[in-house]
Amino acid sequence: MGMHDTPLACHPPLSPSQIADLRLAASHMTGAKRRAFEAEMTVKYCGGNPLLAETVFGWGRRTIAVGLAERRMGIRCLGAQAACSGRKRWEEQHPEAAEALGRLAEAHAQQEPTFRTTLAYTRLTANAALEALRAQGYGEEQLPSPSTMAEVLNRLGFRLRKVVKAKPQKKIAETDAIFANIEKKTRRQRPRQTSNA
């Protein structure tokens, strides 16, 4: 019996709200998870018929067929889009230049004074980094734009900021009392020093 010989009837019948719920659930999934879910619902409610599932749920029958094949064989299909599409990052295209940039930024980096983050702040600007890499012999075809260079530095764990050595603590309630006590002690010591002199 072929795929098209199966009667177009759901087993067991579903209400419109149940169909809407299954469509919603499938819309929140992607890739292999979605195919597996659609294949499972096709087997459960449509007797494993992709054409019937397309009619009932509105899912693509080719996607359902791939999901059914994955379910039957236990092998997940991988698309070549993720591996073969998109442009590689600058660090991946020019690993030597990226390594030189990392050393250069490390030389200008300073840990945040509060040690709250693991980021290193650098005084090195993107333009200065580009000039330093040019001075090391890297050509224009190997170097990115200044905005891309700033992103690369951020991805390498450096933040482009002016580094504040340390901020003074805010005045606390006891500050006046501490200074008054110090002033009182210094007044007591001054007369003694003048009598010895």
C-alpha positions as CSV (number, residue, x, y, z in Angstrom):
1,M,0.0,0.0,0.0
2,G,1.6,3.4,-1.1
3,M,1.6,6.6,0.7
4,H,-1.2,8.0,-1.4
5,D,-3.4,5.0,-0.9
6,T,-3.9,5.7,2.9
7,P,-7.4,7.1,3.6
8,L,-7.3,10.8,4.5
9,A,-8.7,10.5,8.0
10,C,-7.1,11.3,11.3
11,H,-6.8,8.5,13.9
12,P,-8.0,9.7,16.6
13,P,-9.8,12.9,15.5
14,L,-8.5,16.2,16.8
15,S,-10.4,19.3,17.7
16,P,-9.4,22.6,16.0
17,S,-7.9,23.9,19.3
18,Q,-5.7,20.8,19.6
19,I,-4.5,21.2,16.0
20,A,-3.7,24.9,16.8
21,D,-1.8,23.8,19.9
22,L,0.3,21.3,18.0
23,R,1.0,23.9,15.3
24,L,2.0,26.4,18.0
25,A,4.3,23.9,19.6
26,A,6.0,23.0,16.3
27,S,6.5,26.7,15.5
28,H,8.6,27.2,18.7
29,M,11.0,24.4,17.6
30,T,13.7,24.4,14.9
31,G,15.8,21.9,13.0
32,A,15.9,18.3,14.1
33,K,13.7,18.9,17.1
34,R,11.0,20.2,15.0
35,R,11.3,17.4,12.4
36,A,11.2,14.8,15.2
37,F,8.1,16.4,16.8
38,E,6.3,16.7,13.5
39,A,7.1,13.1,12.6
40,E,5.9,11.9,16.0
41,M,2.6,13.7,15.7
42,T,2.3,12.4,12.1
43,V,2.7,8.8,13.3
44,K,0.3,9.4,16.2
45,Y,-2.5,11.2,14.6
46,C,-2.1,10.7,10.8
47,G,-0.9,7.1,10.5
48,G,2.6,8.2,9.4
49,N,1.2,9.8,6.2
50,P,3.1,13.1,5.4
51,L,0.4,14.2,2.9
52,L,-2.3,13.8,5.5
53,A,-0.2,15.7,8.1
54,E,0.3,18.5,5.7
55,T,-3.4,18.7,5.1
56,V,-4.3,18.6,8.8
57,F,-1.5,20.5,10.4
58,G,-0.2,22.7,7.6
59,W,3.4,21.4,8.0
60,G,5.6,20.8,4.9
61,R,5.3,17.1,3.8
62,R,9.0,17.0,2.7
63,T,10.1,18.1,6.2
64,I,7.8,15.5,7.7
65,A,9.2,12.8,5.4
66,V,12.7,13.7,6.5
67,G,11.6,13.6,10.1
68,L,10.0,10.2,9.6
69,A,13.2,8.9,7.9
70,E,15.3,10.2,10.8
71,R,12.9,8.5,13.2
72,R,13.0,5.2,11.4
73,M,16.8,5.1,10.9
74,G,17.8,6.8,14.1
75,I,20.2,9.1,12.3
76,R,19.8,12.9,12.3
77,C,20.3,14.7,9.0
78,L,22.6,17.7,9.1
79,G,22.3,20.6,6.7
80,A,25.4,22.1,5.0
81,Q,24.1,25.6,5.5
82,A,25.7,26.2,8.9
83,A,29.0,24.8,7.8
84,C,29.2,26.3,4.3
85,S,27.5,29.7,4.7
86,G,28.3,32.9,6.2
87,R,31.6,34.8,6.4
88,K,34.2,33.7,8.9
89,R,35.3,36.1,11.6
90,W,38.4,38.2,11.2
91,E,40.2,36.2,13.9
92,E,39.5,33.0,11.9
93,Q,40.6,34.5,8.6
94,H,43.9,35.9,10.0
95,P,44.9,33.9,13.0
96,E,48.5,35.3,13.0
97,A,47.3,38.9,13.0
98,A,44.8,38.1,15.7
99,E,47.5,36.6,17.9
100,A,49.7,39.7,17.4
101,L,46.7,41.8,18.3
102,G,46.1,39.8,21.5
103,R,49.7,40.3,22.6
104,L,49.5,44.0,21.8
105,A,46.2,44.5,23.7
106,E,47.5,42.5,26.6
107,A,50.5,44.8,26.9
108,H,48.1,47.8,27.2
109,A,45.5,46.1,29.4
110,Q,44.7,46.6,33.0
111,Q,42.3,44.6,35.2
112,E,39.3,46.5,36.5
113,P,40.1,47.9,40.0
114,T,37.1,46.3,41.7
115,F,37.9,42.9,40.2
116,R,34.1,42.3,39.6
117,T,34.6,41.1,36.1
118,T,37.2,39.0,34.3
119,L,37.4,41.7,31.5
120,A,40.6,43.6,31.0
121,Y,40.3,47.2,30.1
122,T,42.7,48.6,27.6
123,R,43.7,52.2,26.7
124,L,44.5,50.9,23.2
125,T,42.0,52.3,20.7
126,A,41.0,50.5,17.6
127,N,42.9,53.0,15.4
128,A,46.0,52.7,17.5
129,A,45.8,48.9,17.3
130,L,45.5,49.1,13.5
131,E,48.6,51.4,13.4
132,A,50.5,49.0,15.6
133,L,49.7,46.1,13.4
134,R,50.6,48.0,10.3
135,A,54.0,48.8,11.9
136,Q,54.5,45.1,12.5
137,G,54.2,44.5,8.8
138,Y,50.5,43.5,8.3
139,G,49.1,44.8,5.1
140,E,45.8,46.6,4.5
141,E,44.2,43.5,3.0
142,Q,44.7,41.7,6.3
143,L,43.4,44.5,8.6
144,P,39.7,45.2,9.3
145,S,38.0,48.6,9.6
146,P,38.3,50.5,12.9
147,S,34.7,49.5,13.9
148,T,35.4,45.8,13.2
149,M,38.7,46.1,15.1
150,A,36.8,47.4,18.1
151,E,34.5,44.4,17.9
152,V,37.5,42.0,17.6
153,L,39.1,43.5,20.7
154,N,35.8,43.0,22.6
155,R,35.5,39.4,21.4
156,L,39.1,38.8,22.6
157,G,38.0,39.9,26.1
158,F,39.2,43.5,26.1
159,R,37.0,46.6,26.5
160,L,38.0,49.9,25.0
161,R,37.8,52.3,28.0
162,K,39.8,54.8,29.8
163,V,41.1,53.0,32.9
164,V,40.3,54.6,36.2
165,K,43.0,53.7,38.7
166,A,40.7,53.7,41.6
167,K,37.7,55.8,42.6
168,P,37.6,57.2,46.1
169,Q,34.9,55.7,48.3
170,K,31.9,57.7,49.0
171,K,31.8,59.6,52.3
172,I,30.4,57.5,55.0
173,A,28.7,58.7,58.2
174,E,31.7,58.0,60.4
175,T,34.0,60.0,58.1
176,D,33.4,63.3,60.0
177,A,34.0,61.6,63.4
178,I,37.2,60.0,62.1
179,F,38.6,63.4,60.9
180,A,37.5,65.1,64.1
181,N,39.4,62.5,66.1
182,I,42.5,62.9,64.0
183,E,42.3,66.7,64.3
184,K,41.9,66.4,68.1
185,K,45.0,64.2,68.4
186,T,47.1,66.5,66.2
187,R,46.1,69.5,68.4
188,R,47.3,67.6,71.5
189,Q,50.6,66.8,69.9
190,R,51.4,70.3,68.6
191,P,51.9,72.0,71.9
192,R,54.3,69.2,73.0
193,Q,56.3,69.6,69.8
194,T,56.6,73.4,70.3
195,S,57.8,73.0,73.9
196,N,60.6,70.6,72.8
197,A,61.8,72.9,70.1
